[in-house]
Structure formats: structure tokens, C-alpha cells
Amino acid sequence: MATAAFNGPKFKGLSPIRYGGREVWPLIEGGKGVSATNHASSGAWAAAGGIGTVSAVNADSYDAEGKIVPQVYDQLTRKERHEQLIRYAIDGAVEQVRRAYDVSGGQGAININVLWEMGGAQAVLEGVLEKTRGMVSGVTCGAGMPYKLAEIAQRFNVSYLPIISSARAFRALWKRSYHKVADLMAAVVYEDPWLAGGHNGLSNAEDPLKPEAPYPRVKALRETMRAEGVSDEVPIVMAGGVWFLREWDDWIDNDELGKIAFQFGTRPLLTHESPIPQGWKDRLRELEPGDVLLHRFSPTGFYSSAVRTPFLQNLEARSERQIPYSKVEAGEHTVRLDVGVRGKNFWVAPADLERARGWVARGYTDGLRTPDDTIVFVAPPERATIQQDQKDCMGCLSHCGFSSWKDHDDYTTGRLADPRSFCIQKTLQDIAHGAPVDDNLMFAGHAAYRFKQDPFYSNNFTPTVKQLVERILTGD
């Protein structure tokens, strides 16, 4: 078997699957956002016999000397900057796919990952697939409801792997679109909303503080797939919390679940080929249980999971310095707010007035309105940063809560920009290219604390991707 070249002791029950015209291990590298997964990591993962995933979310491109091209947005309007962003995104992803394909040496398979809620997602996906024909085996796509994914995959004759977090979400996508292109749906990725890193599909019906075990949810997903006529040979990919395969022994060759594959998003971060900076890698080794926070500060409006760095702690603290108000005296809003805001049209509860005065006394002198009829209090430098970042918006999302940008029609969500959020493009570009970890958003899965516990990483050992895949294949 050409692709699955590992000859050591293999975890019982684990067998190759047919994908992209060849046999590959049912091990998928998770495609991680802005430049956290690139050609080096995904190409190496494919070379080891698995499915590597190039992130097509504002990926890096290179100049003639091989240096990363800085993504500078110098146009005057958001719409013009948004068009720049799409060009950067297509050029970068195409370059990453071509390089990954070369690194793979014809082994394994190369997928690309796209967030449906990123700005210009359809244009980017079509632009990349048009220029990488024959190199991309499949497209994984989540962060929203990507109804058009199947039709785009059909147009370019590639497989598609929807990322969902519940049987209900799959059913909606299937009935609206995917049943029309059933033959190209290569797998369904179940991304556990309480375990996976990055953005996830936690719904309003689910409690972020009450995790649900993945097995019943995946069992329900398989039952839904069967009810819709989807073969058990179409794998469900378990994504989120996967570390040792031996801990998932009862999932393999399980008639209730059908064919299962596994996605690894966090473990590939700590490899030689991983493109993230050394400071990020070093921090991964220090994490303890509970250091990854499931939060809702993202401008996408989705829940997401990231390490509780000072950047994230600041967002938590900012939201705690928040009081509701009304424009007229009503209910418990019986006193005028006399700090942090101009004018006399802000009515608040007496207790909240005292809280606001206390924050102002501590230096949080500026009040900023939110779209939820509340006011948050920030220090002047923080206010300046928030307002500058909002001004510099380049339209990286289809809908952005932080800047009120929308990538179509009149280009505005019609809602007040939310100062409790942040510019996600700025912070993810910064951390991926060497800015201090403490000052930025650091995505990670909730099992990241296991780097510190796993003896494989002791004595500061950092594996190659090949060594990591071989380790995973043994069950560890």
C-alpha cells in the first residue's frame, strides 16, 4: 500500500480508507485558521499517509525571494480593502496548496479548509479550486451553514466534507442541498462544540457550561445519515478532544457508528513542520486543565475556544465593566449616568451608577455603547485601539459584530459596532507571525493541556509530523 507506509505496530482495528483515489489512514489534520496550518504541515501529513489540510483562510503567499508577503490593506474604503483581502486569500491558498502537493510526494491526500462565514468565502473557494485542479482532493467547511458547498464541489469535481456539530445541522444541510450531490460527500466532520478549538457550532439550545458526551451525539448523527440514505461507508470524522486513539477503541469497528475517522487539530501544532511561532509552541507545553476557555467574544457571533491569555482575560474583564441603560427614565433606570458618556440621555439603575463611578475612579473613564443597550467602560488607550481597529476593518467576515461590516448588499449589518469584541483578522495574523502570545488570541482545543502530561513530549521533545503520525498509529 503506497500511502500508508508505516510498518510499526498499529493500533488494533485501525485500517486505511479509500479517499482521493488512493488508500489513506483515517487520520485528518485539522485546518486551522489564519496561517496556523500551511503547506509544510499539511504536505508532511499527507506524505505520512493521512489527509493533510491546508487552511484557505487568508493564507500566506511569498515573494520572489521566498519571504512572506505582508497583507497590507492600504485602500480607503472597506469594500476596496475587502477586495484586497479576497485577492490575498486566493493567492495565498493557491501557493500553499501547490507547495503542499509537492511536499506530499503523491502520498496521502490534500484537503483545503474554508470558513463559510469568512468574507468572500464563495469567491475565495472558487478562485482557489480553479487554480489548483488535480491537487485538492476535498474541501472541509464549517463556521456557518454552507449550503452552496456541494454545488461548488460538483463544479470542480472535488469531494466535500461538511463540518457540523449536531445531527440537526446535518439534516438541514442535507435536505436543502447536499442530497443533490450525495456522491461527492466524502465524509461528515462532527466537531464537538465543547472539545474542539477555534469556532464551533454550539447552538442556543445547548449549554456551554454543560458538555454533552460525544458518543450519543455521533450515534444520533449516524442514525440521521442512515435515515437519509447515506451509506455507512461515508465516514464520520470525530473532531475535538482526540489525543490517544486507544481512548476511542470502542468507536472503531462499531456497528452503531459506522465507519469512523479522526481529526487532529491541536497535536499537529507542536511539530517541526508546524508554522506557528516558537512562543506559541512553548506556551502549549505549559497549559493546565481549564486553561482553554469556551467564549463568545468572537466578532462572528459564534462560540469559540482559545487559551485564556491576557488578551482573552482583558475581553472578559471588559464585559464585566458593563451596565444596561435606557434613553428615557423607565423601570429601575431612575438616575442619569454622569460619568463616561456625554449628554444626559443615559438612564441607569442607582447601583449601576455607583459601579460606573468606581470604574472611572480606577481609570476606565470612557463609556462605549454596545448593540445590546449596555455601556462598557474602558481606559482611553483601549478606546483608541478599539476605534482604530474598527476603522481599519478589511471585511474578513461575511458579518462582523465588531465593525458592523457585511460583505454584500449595502455592506453593513445595520447594528451598532460592538466594542466587547475585537478584530479577529488582526490578532490571528499577529500571533501567527510572531507577535507576543499574551497580546493575542491563541486558539487551541480543550485537550491542549495534555502536551504537558504526555510523556511523548517530555524533555522538550518536538516530533516531526511523520513521527507524530507514527505515534498516533500505535494508539498513543
C-alpha positions as CSV (number, residue, x, y, z in Angstrom):
1,M,0.0,0.0,0.0
2,A,1.7,3.1,-1.2
3,T,0.4,5.8,1.0
4,A,0.1,4.1,4.4
5,A,3.9,3.4,4.7
6,F,4.0,2.9,8.4
7,N,5.3,-0.6,9.2
8,G,5.4,-0.4,13.0
9,P,2.9,-1.8,15.5
10,K,-0.5,-0.4,14.5
11,F,-3.5,0.2,16.8
12,K,-5.9,-2.7,16.6
13,G,-8.9,-2.2,14.3
14,L,-7.4,0.9,12.5
15,S,-7.4,0.3,8.8
16,P,-6.9,2.5,5.7
17,I,-9.8,4.1,3.9
18,R,-10.2,4.9,0.2
19,Y,-10.0,8.6,-0.4
20,G,-8.9,10.8,-3.3
21,G,-8.3,7.8,-5.5
22,R,-5.9,6.1,-3.1
23,E,-5.7,4.4,0.3
24,V,-5.0,6.7,3.3
25,W,-5.1,6.4,7.0
26,P,-8.3,7.7,8.5
27,L,-6.3,10.5,10.2
28,I,-7.1,14.0,9.2
29,E,-5.1,17.1,10.0
30,G,-7.4,19.9,11.2
31,G,-7.1,23.0,9.0
32,K,-6.5,25.8,11.5
33,G,-7.4,29.4,10.6
34,V,-5.0,32.1,9.6
35,S,-1.6,30.6,8.8
36,A,-1.7,28.1,11.7
37,T,-1.8,25.3,9.1
38,N,0.2,25.6,5.9
39,H,1.9,23.7,3.2
40,A,4.7,22.4,5.4
41,S,2.4,20.8,8.0
42,S,-0.3,19.6,5.6
43,G,2.1,18.3,3.0
44,A,4.0,16.4,5.6
45,W,0.8,14.9,7.0
46,A,-0.2,13.7,3.5
47,A,3.3,12.3,3.0
48,A,2.9,10.3,6.2
49,G,-0.2,8.7,4.6
50,G,-3.0,10.8,6.1
51,I,-5.2,13.6,4.9
52,G,-3.4,17.0,5.2
53,T,-5.5,20.1,5.3
54,V,-4.3,23.5,4.0
55,S,-6.1,26.4,5.7
56,A,-7.5,28.6,2.9
57,V,-8.3,31.4,5.4
58,N,-6.1,34.3,4.4
59,A,-3.1,32.0,3.9
60,D,0.4,33.3,3.4
61,S,1.8,33.9,-0.1
62,Y,5.5,34.6,-0.9
63,D,7.7,37.0,-2.9
64,A,10.4,36.0,-5.4
65,E,12.9,35.5,-2.5
66,G,10.5,33.2,-0.7
67,K,9.6,35.7,2.0
68,I,6.1,36.0,3.3
69,V,4.2,38.8,1.7
70,P,2.7,41.1,4.4
71,Q,-1.0,41.6,4.0
72,V,-1.2,45.3,4.0
73,Y,-4.6,47.0,3.4
74,D,-4.0,50.4,2.0
75,Q,-7.2,51.1,0.2
76,L,-9.5,53.9,1.6
77,T,-12.9,52.1,1.8
78,R,-13.8,48.8,3.5
79,K,-15.2,47.4,0.2
80,E,-11.9,48.1,-1.5
81,R,-9.9,46.5,1.4
82,H,-12.3,43.6,1.2
83,E,-11.5,43.1,-2.4
84,Q,-7.8,43.2,-1.5
85,L,-8.4,40.6,1.1
86,I,-10.0,38.2,-1.4
87,R,-7.0,38.6,-3.7
88,Y,-4.6,37.9,-0.8
89,A,-6.7,34.9,0.2
90,I,-6.8,33.3,-3.2
91,D,-3.1,33.9,-4.0
92,G,-2.1,32.6,-0.6
93,A,-4.2,29.5,-0.6
94,V,-3.2,28.6,-4.2
95,E,0.5,28.9,-3.3
96,Q,0.0,26.8,-0.1
97,V,-1.8,24.1,-2.0
98,R,0.8,23.9,-4.7
99,R,3.6,23.6,-2.1
100,A,1.7,21.1,0.0
101,Y,1.1,18.9,-3.1
102,D,4.8,19.0,-3.8
103,V,5.7,18.1,-0.2
104,S,3.3,15.2,-0.2
105,G,5.1,13.5,-3.0
106,G,2.0,11.9,-4.3
107,Q,1.2,10.3,-0.9
108,G,-2.0,10.7,1.2
109,A,-4.3,13.5,0.2
110,I,-4.6,17.3,0.4
111,N,-7.8,19.0,1.5
112,I,-8.4,22.7,2.0
113,N,-10.4,24.2,4.8
114,V,-12.7,27.2,4.4
115,L,-14.8,29.0,7.0
116,W,-18.2,29.8,5.4
117,E,-18.6,32.9,7.5
118,M,-15.3,34.4,6.3
119,G,-15.7,37.4,4.0
120,G,-16.0,36.4,0.3
121,A,-15.9,32.7,1.2
122,Q,-17.5,31.6,-2.1
123,A,-15.3,33.8,-4.2
124,V,-12.2,32.6,-2.4
125,L,-13.1,28.9,-2.6
126,E,-13.9,29.1,-6.3
127,G,-10.8,31.0,-7.0
128,V,-8.6,28.5,-5.3
129,L,-10.2,25.4,-6.8
130,E,-10.0,26.9,-10.3
131,K,-6.2,27.3,-9.9
132,T,-5.4,24.0,-8.1
133,R,-7.2,21.5,-10.3
134,G,-5.9,18.0,-9.7
135,M,-4.2,18.9,-6.4
136,V,-7.1,19.2,-4.0
137,S,-9.0,16.1,-3.0
138,G,-11.6,17.7,-0.9
139,V,-13.0,20.8,0.9
140,T,-13.9,20.9,4.6
141,C,-16.1,23.7,5.5
142,G,-17.9,24.9,8.7
143,A,-18.5,28.0,10.7
144,G,-21.9,28.6,9.4
145,M,-24.4,26.7,7.2
146,P,-22.5,26.2,3.9
147,Y,-25.5,25.2,1.7
148,K,-23.6,26.1,-1.5
149,L,-20.6,23.8,-0.7
150,A,-22.0,20.8,-2.6
151,E,-22.7,22.7,-5.8
152,I,-19.2,24.3,-5.8
153,A,-17.6,20.9,-5.2
154,Q,-19.6,19.4,-8.0
155,R,-18.5,22.2,-10.4
156,F,-14.8,21.5,-9.7
157,N,-15.2,17.7,-9.2
158,V,-13.8,17.5,-5.7
159,S,-15.1,15.9,-2.5
160,Y,-16.7,17.9,0.2
161,L,-16.7,17.3,4.0
162,P,-19.2,19.5,5.8
163,I,-18.3,20.4,9.4
164,I,-21.3,20.2,11.7
165,S,-21.9,19.9,15.5
166,S,-25.2,18.1,15.6
167,A,-27.4,15.7,13.7
168,R,-29.9,18.6,13.3
169,A,-27.4,20.7,11.4
170,F,-26.6,17.9,9.1
171,R,-30.2,17.2,8.4
172,A,-30.8,20.8,7.4
173,L,-27.8,20.9,5.1
174,W,-28.7,17.5,3.5
175,K,-32.3,18.3,2.8
176,R,-31.6,21.8,1.4
177,S,-28.6,21.0,-0.7
178,Y,-26.4,18.0,-0.1
179,H,-28.8,15.3,-1.2
180,K,-28.4,16.6,-4.7
181,V,-24.6,15.9,-4.8
182,A,-24.5,12.9,-2.5
183,D,-21.8,11.1,-4.4
184,L,-19.2,13.8,-3.6
185,M,-19.8,13.9,0.1
186,A,-16.7,12.1,1.2
187,A,-17.3,12.4,5.0
188,V,-19.1,14.3,7.6
189,V,-17.0,16.0,10.2
190,Y,-18.5,16.1,13.7
191,E,-16.8,18.9,15.5
192,D,-17.5,18.7,19.2
193,P,-18.6,22.1,20.5
194,W,-17.2,21.5,24.0
195,L,-13.9,19.9,23.0
196,A,-12.7,21.4,19.7
197,G,-10.6,24.6,19.4
198,G,-11.5,27.6,17.3
199,H,-15.0,28.4,16.2
200,N,-17.7,25.8,16.7
201,G,-21.4,25.2,16.2
202,L,-22.8,25.4,19.7
203,S,-26.4,26.3,19.4
204,N,-28.7,28.4,21.6
205,A,-30.4,25.1,22.7
206,E,-27.1,23.8,24.2
207,D,-25.5,25.0,27.4
208,P,-21.8,26.0,27.0
209,L,-21.3,25.1,30.7
210,K,-22.8,21.6,30.4
211,P,-20.8,19.5,28.0
212,E,-22.5,16.5,26.4
213,A,-20.6,13.3,25.7
214,P,-19.7,13.0,22.0
215,Y,-20.8,9.3,21.6
216,P,-24.6,9.8,21.8
217,R,-24.4,12.9,19.5
218,V,-22.3,11.0,16.9
219,K,-24.7,8.0,17.2
220,A,-27.6,10.3,16.5
221,L,-25.7,11.8,13.6
222,R,-25.2,8.3,12.1
223,E,-28.8,7.5,12.6
224,T,-29.8,10.7,10.8
225,M,-27.4,9.9,7.9
226,R,-28.9,6.4,7.6
227,A,-32.4,7.7,7.6
228,E,-31.4,10.0,4.7
229,G,-29.9,7.0,2.8
230,V,-26.3,7.8,3.4
231,S,-24.1,4.7,3.4
232,D,-22.2,3.6,6.5
233,E,-19.1,3.7,4.3
234,V,-19.2,7.5,4.4
235,P,-17.1,8.1,7.5
236,I,-18.0,10.4,10.4
237,V,-14.8,12.3,11.4
238,M,-14.6,12.8,15.1
239,A,-13.0,16.2,15.7
240,G,-12.3,17.7,19.1
241,G,-10.6,16.1,22.1
242,V,-8.9,13.3,20.1
243,W,-5.5,12.6,21.6
244,F,-4.8,8.8,22.0
245,L,-6.7,6.6,19.6
246,R,-6.7,3.9,22.3
247,E,-9.2,6.1,24.2
248,W,-11.6,5.7,21.2
249,D,-11.2,2.0,20.9
250,D,-15.0,1.4,21.3
251,W,-15.6,3.7,18.3
252,I,-13.6,1.7,15.8
253,D,-15.5,-1.2,14.1
254,N,-18.6,-0.1,15.9
255,D,-21.9,-1.0,14.1
256,E,-23.7,1.8,15.8
257,L,-21.4,4.4,14.4
258,G,-20.4,3.0,11.1
259,K,-17.0,4.0,9.6
260,I,-15.1,6.5,11.8
261,A,-12.1,8.7,11.1
262,F,-10.3,11.0,13.4
263,Q,-9.2,14.6,13.1
264,F,-6.3,16.1,14.9
265,G,-6.2,19.8,15.2
266,T,-4.2,20.6,18.4
267,R,-1.5,17.9,18.4
268,P,0.0,18.9,15.0
269,L,0.6,22.4,16.3
270,L,3.6,21.1,18.2
271,T,5.7,19.6,15.4
272,H,8.7,20.7,13.5
273,E,6.7,21.5,10.4
274,S,4.0,23.5,12.2
275,P,4.2,27.1,11.1
276,I,3.2,28.7,14.3
277,P,5.9,30.7,16.1
278,Q,8.1,29.2,18.9
279,G,6.4,31.3,21.6
280,W,3.1,29.7,20.8
281,K,4.6,26.2,20.8
282,D,6.3,26.9,24.1
283,R,3.0,28.1,25.7
284,L,1.3,24.9,24.6
285,R,3.7,22.9,26.8
286,E,2.7,24.9,29.9
287,L,-1.1,24.6,29.8
288,E,-3.1,23.1,32.6
289,P,-6.7,21.7,32.5
290,G,-9.2,24.5,32.2
291,D,-6.8,27.0,30.6
292,V,-8.8,26.9,27.4
293,L,-12.0,29.0,27.5
294,L,-15.2,28.4,25.6
295,H,-16.3,32.0,25.0
296,R,-18.4,34.2,22.8
297,F,-16.3,37.3,22.2
298,S,-15.6,36.5,18.6
299,P,-17.0,39.0,16.1
300,T,-18.5,36.1,14.1
301,G,-21.1,35.7,16.9
302,F,-20.1,32.0,17.2
303,Y,-18.8,30.4,20.4
304,S,-15.1,29.6,20.1
305,S,-12.4,28.1,22.2
306,A,-9.0,29.7,22.9
307,V,-6.3,29.8,25.6
308,R,-7.1,32.2,28.4
309,T,-4.2,34.5,27.6
310,P,-4.2,38.1,29.0
311,F,-5.8,39.1,25.7
312,L,-8.8,36.9,26.4
313,Q,-8.8,37.9,30.1
314,N,-9.0,41.5,29.1
315,L,-12.1,40.8,27.0
316,E,-13.7,39.0,30.0
317,A,-12.9,42.0,32.2
318,R,-14.2,44.5,29.7
319,S,-17.5,42.8,29.5
320,E,-17.7,42.7,33.3
321,R,-17.4,46.5,33.3
322,Q,-20.8,46.8,31.7
323,I,-24.2,48.2,32.7
324,P,-27.6,48.4,30.9
325,Y,-29.1,51.8,30.2
326,S,-32.2,53.3,28.6
327,K,-32.7,56.6,26.8
328,V,-35.6,57.5,29.0
329,E,-36.4,57.2,32.7
330,A,-38.1,53.8,33.0
331,G,-38.3,50.9,35.4
332,E,-35.3,50.7,37.6
333,H,-33.4,53.1,35.4
334,T,-34.1,56.1,37.6
335,V,-30.8,58.1,37.6
336,R,-28.8,59.7,34.9
337,L,-25.3,58.4,34.1
338,D,-22.9,61.2,34.8
339,V,-19.6,59.6,34.0
340,G,-18.1,58.0,30.9
341,V,-20.6,59.5,28.4
342,R,-21.5,62.8,27.0
343,G,-25.0,64.2,27.4
344,K,-27.8,63.4,29.8
345,N,-29.8,60.8,28.0
346,F,-28.4,57.7,29.6
347,W,-30.6,56.4,32.4
348,V,-29.3,53.6,34.7
349,A,-30.1,51.9,37.9
350,P,-28.7,53.6,41.0
351,A,-26.5,50.6,41.9
352,D,-25.0,50.6,38.3
353,L,-24.3,54.3,38.6
354,E,-22.1,53.6,41.6
355,R,-20.4,50.8,39.8
356,A,-19.7,53.0,36.8
357,R,-18.2,55.7,39.1
358,G,-16.0,53.1,40.7
359,W,-14.6,52.0,37.3
360,V,-14.0,55.6,36.3
361,A,-12.0,56.1,39.5
362,R,-9.8,53.2,38.5
363,G,-9.1,54.7,35.1
364,Y,-11.8,53.2,32.9
365,T,-13.1,56.6,32.1
366,D,-14.6,56.1,28.7
367,G,-18.1,54.6,28.1
368,L,-18.8,52.8,24.8
369,R,-22.3,51.8,23.7
370,T,-23.0,48.2,22.6
371,P,-25.7,46.9,20.3
372,D,-27.5,45.4,23.4
373,D,-28.3,48.7,25.1
374,T,-25.4,48.5,27.5
375,I,-22.3,50.6,28.1
376,V,-18.9,49.2,28.7
377,F,-16.1,51.2,30.4
378,V,-12.6,51.2,29.0
379,A,-9.4,53.1,29.6
380,P,-8.6,55.8,26.9
381,P,-5.8,53.8,25.2
382,E,-8.1,50.8,24.9
383,R,-10.8,53.0,23.4
384,A,-8.4,54.4,20.9
385,T,-7.3,50.8,19.8
386,I,-10.9,49.6,19.5
387,Q,-11.9,52.6,17.4
388,Q,-8.8,52.4,15.2
389,D,-9.3,48.6,14.6
390,Q,-12.9,49.3,13.7
391,K,-11.8,52.0,11.3
392,D,-9.2,49.7,9.7
393,C,-11.7,46.8,9.1
394,M,-10.9,44.9,5.9
395,G,-14.0,42.8,5.7
396,C,-12.6,39.5,6.7
397,L,-16.1,38.1,7.8
398,S,-19.4,37.8,6.0
399,H,-20.9,39.5,9.0
400,C,-18.7,41.2,11.6
401,G,-20.1,42.2,15.0
402,F,-17.1,44.2,15.9
403,S,-17.2,46.6,12.9
404,S,-20.8,46.2,11.6
405,W,-19.4,45.1,8.2
406,K,-21.3,42.8,5.9
407,D,-19.8,41.5,2.7
408,H,-22.8,42.0,0.4
409,D,-25.8,44.3,-0.4
410,D,-25.3,47.6,1.5
411,Y,-22.1,46.3,3.3
412,T,-23.4,47.0,6.8
413,T,-25.2,44.7,9.3
414,G,-27.3,47.7,10.4
415,R,-26.2,47.2,14.0
416,L,-24.0,49.2,16.3
417,A,-20.4,48.1,16.2
418,D,-19.7,46.0,19.4
419,P,-16.7,47.2,21.5
420,R,-16.9,44.0,23.6
421,S,-15.4,42.1,20.6
422,F,-12.2,42.5,18.6
423,C,-10.6,42.5,15.1
424,I,-10.1,38.8,14.6
425,Q,-8.1,39.2,11.4
426,K,-5.6,41.5,13.1
427,T,-5.0,39.3,16.1
428,L,-4.8,36.0,14.2
429,Q,-2.3,37.4,11.7
430,D,-0.3,38.9,14.5
431,I,0.0,35.7,16.6
432,A,0.7,33.6,13.6
433,H,3.6,35.8,12.5
434,G,5.5,36.2,15.8
435,A,3.6,38.8,17.9
436,P,3.5,38.1,21.7
437,V,1.2,35.3,22.6
438,D,-0.1,37.2,25.6
439,D,-1.3,40.1,23.4
440,N,-3.3,38.0,21.0
441,L,-6.0,35.3,20.6
442,M,-4.5,31.9,20.8
443,F,-6.8,29.2,19.5
444,A,-6.4,25.6,20.9
445,G,-8.6,22.6,21.6
446,H,-9.6,21.8,25.2
447,A,-7.2,18.9,25.4
448,A,-4.1,21.1,24.8
449,Y,-3.2,20.6,28.5
450,R,-2.2,17.1,27.6
451,F,1.1,18.3,26.0
452,K,2.3,18.8,29.5
453,Q,1.1,15.3,30.6
454,D,2.0,13.2,27.6
455,P,5.5,11.6,28.0
456,F,5.9,11.7,24.2
457,Y,6.7,15.5,24.6
458,S,8.9,15.2,27.7
459,N,12.4,16.7,27.8
460,N,11.2,19.4,25.4
461,F,10.8,16.8,22.5
462,T,9.2,18.2,19.4
463,P,8.3,15.5,16.8
464,T,8.2,15.8,13.1
465,V,4.8,15.3,11.5
466,K,5.9,11.8,10.4
467,Q,6.9,10.9,13.9
468,L,3.6,12.2,15.3
469,V,1.5,10.2,12.8
470,E,3.5,7.1,13.5
471,R,2.9,7.7,17.3
472,I,-0.8,8.2,16.7
473,L,-1.0,4.9,14.6
474,T,0.2,2.9,17.6
475,G,-2.7,4.2,19.7
476,D,-0.7,6.8,21.6
